[in-house]
Amino acid sequence: MMDLRELFEMQKGLDIHIAEKHQLQTDSLISRKVLALLVELGELANETRCFKFWSVKGASPKEVILEEFVDGVHFILSIGLDCGLERDVQVEELVIEEENVTNQFLSMYETVHRFSAERSMDTYRSMLESYFILGKMLGFTSDEIKEAYISKNEVNYKRQKEGY
């Protein structure tokens, strides 16, 4: 089980920092964050190369794939915060039902679209769990994800300070 409370708190701090810096406190950013999540999902798929049947080149190194994965975690957490859905959300022991990573990516796209159409706790939890199942399928442990998230969160703050 992965308790996300600490990550939600860190994300809340980053979101507030970004909103204040860019004067976005009154803007609804949910649609943009959903699109950003879909883009990050595509970037993650690209690094895994799981769909590139035409190529013999292997996947990127695990650290690169993990960094792309946690970019998606940032947006999923941020979306949850924007929708007030962060309460009592934790990732239970995940069961991998799909054996094919490509199919899990497609399933993830579907869950994001479902959430976008119906912003409920059930669709959010489904999106979150689907993403963490993908992470598990990619070989990441909860500790690796948490550590990489914390590291990338620091990078994101630094980027904001440097005018990213």
Contacts in CASP RR format, 6 or more apart in sequence:
PFRMAT RR
TARGET T0000
AUTHOR 0000-0000-0000
METHOD contacts of the structure
MODEL  1
MMDLRELFEMQKGLDIHIAEKHQLQTDSLISRKVLALLVELGELANETRC
FKFWSVKGASPKEVILEEFVDGVHFILSIGLDCGLERDVQVEELVIEEEN
VTNQFLSMYETVHRFSAERSMDTYRSMLESYFILGKMLGFTSDEIKEAYI
SKNEVNYKRQKEGY
1 90 0 8 1.000
1 91 0 8 1.000
1 92 0 8 1.000
1 93 0 8 1.000
1 142 0 8 1.000
2 90 0 8 1.000
2 91 0 8 1.000
2 132 0 8 1.000
2 142 0 8 1.000
2 145 0 8 1.000
2 146 0 8 1.000
3 90 0 8 1.000
4 77 0 8 1.000
4 86 0 8 1.000
4 89 0 8 1.000
4 90 0 8 1.000
4 91 0 8 1.000
5 90 0 8 1.000
6 146 0 8 1.000
7 73 0 8 1.000
7 77 0 8 1.000
7 146 0 8 1.000
7 149 0 8 1.000
8 77 0 8 1.000
8 81 0 8 1.000
8 86 0 8 1.000
8 89 0 8 1.000
10 149 0 8 1.000
10 150 0 8 1.000
10 153 0 8 1.000
11 74 0 8 1.000
11 77 0 8 1.000
11 78 0 8 1.000
11 81 0 8 1.000
11 153 0 8 1.000
12 81 0 8 1.000
14 74 0 8 1.000
14 78 0 8 1.000
14 153 0 8 1.000
14 156 0 8 1.000
14 157 0 8 1.000
15 78 0 8 1.000
15 81 0 8 1.000
15 82 0 8 1.000
17 157 0 8 1.000
17 160 0 8 1.000
18 24 0 8 1.000
18 160 0 8 1.000
19 25 0 8 1.000
19 27 0 8 1.000
21 160 0 8 1.000
28 82 0 8 1.000
29 82 0 8 1.000
30 79 0 8 1.000
30 82 0 8 1.000
30 83 0 8 1.000
30 119 0 8 1.000
31 116 0 8 1.000
33 75 0 8 1.000
33 78 0 8 1.000
33 79 0 8 1.000
33 82 0 8 1.000
34 75 0 8 1.000
34 79 0 8 1.000
34 112 0 8 1.000
34 115 0 8 1.000
34 116 0 8 1.000
36 75 0 8 1.000
37 72 0 8 1.000
37 75 0 8 1.000
37 76 0 8 1.000
37 79 0 8 1.000
37 112 0 8 1.000
38 109 0 8 1.000
38 112 0 8 1.000
40 68 0 8 1.000
40 71 0 8 1.000
40 72 0 8 1.000
40 75 0 8 1.000
41 72 0 8 1.000
41 105 0 8 1.000
41 108 0 8 1.000
41 109 0 8 1.000
41 112 0 8 1.000
42 105 0 8 1.000
43 68 0 8 1.000
43 71 0 8 1.000
44 65 0 8 1.000
44 68 0 8 1.000
44 69 0 8 1.000
44 71 0 8 1.000
44 72 0 8 1.000
44 105 0 8 1.000
45 51 0 8 1.000
45 105 0 8 1.000
47 59 0 8 1.000
47 60 0 8 1.000
47 64 0 8 1.000
47 65 0 8 1.000
47 68 0 8 1.000
48 59 0 8 1.000
48 60 0 8 1.000
48 65 0 8 1.000
48 101 0 8 1.000
48 138 0 8 1.000
49 55 0 8 1.000
49 57 0 8 1.000
49 58 0 8 1.000
49 59 0 8 1.000
49 60 0 8 1.000
50 59 0 8 1.000
50 101 0 8 1.000
50 102 0 8 1.000
50 105 0 8 1.000
51 102 0 8 1.000
51 105 0 8 1.000
59 65 0 8 1.000
62 139 0 8 1.000
65 138 0 8 1.000
66 138 0 8 1.000
66 140 0 8 1.000
66 144 0 8 1.000
66 145 0 8 1.000
66 148 0 8 1.000
67 148 0 8 1.000
67 152 0 8 1.000
69 134 0 8 1.000
69 135 0 8 1.000
69 138 0 8 1.000
69 140 0 8 1.000
69 145 0 8 1.000
69 148 0 8 1.000
70 145 0 8 1.000
70 148 0 8 1.000
70 149 0 8 1.000
70 152 0 8 1.000
71 152 0 8 1.000
72 131 0 8 1.000
73 131 0 8 1.000
73 145 0 8 1.000
73 149 0 8 1.000
74 149 0 8 1.000
74 152 0 8 1.000
74 153 0 8 1.000
74 156 0 8 1.000
76 127 0 8 1.000
76 128 0 8 1.000
76 131 0 8 1.000
77 86 0 8 1.000
79 115 0 8 1.000
79 124 0 8 1.000
80 86 0 8 1.000
80 89 0 8 1.000
80 124 0 8 1.000
83 119 0 8 1.000
83 124 0 8 1.000
85 119 0 8 1.000
85 121 0 8 1.000
85 124 0 8 1.000
89 124 0 8 1.000
89 125 0 8 1.000
89 128 0 8 1.000
91 128 0 8 1.000
91 129 0 8 1.000
91 132 0 8 1.000
91 142 0 8 1.000
92 129 0 8 1.000
94 129 0 8 1.000
94 132 0 8 1.000
94 133 0 8 1.000
94 136 0 8 1.000
95 133 0 8 1.000
96 133 0 8 1.000
96 136 0 8 1.000
96 137 0 8 1.000
97 133 0 8 1.000
98 104 0 8 1.000
98 107 0 8 1.000
98 133 0 8 1.000
98 137 0 8 1.000
101 134 0 8 1.000
101 137 0 8 1.000
101 138 0 8 1.000
104 130 0 8 1.000
104 133 0 8 1.000
104 134 0 8 1.000
104 137 0 8 1.000
105 134 0 8 1.000
107 130 0 8 1.000
108 127 0 8 1.000
108 130 0 8 1.000
108 131 0 8 1.000
108 134 0 8 1.000
111 123 0 8 1.000
111 126 0 8 1.000
111 127 0 8 1.000
111 130 0 8 1.000
111 131 0 8 1.000
112 127 0 8 1.000
114 123 0 8 1.000
114 126 0 8 1.000
114 127 0 8 1.000
115 123 0 8 1.000
115 124 0 8 1.000
115 126 0 8 1.000
115 127 0 8 1.000
132 145 0 8 1.000
135 145 0 8 1.000
END
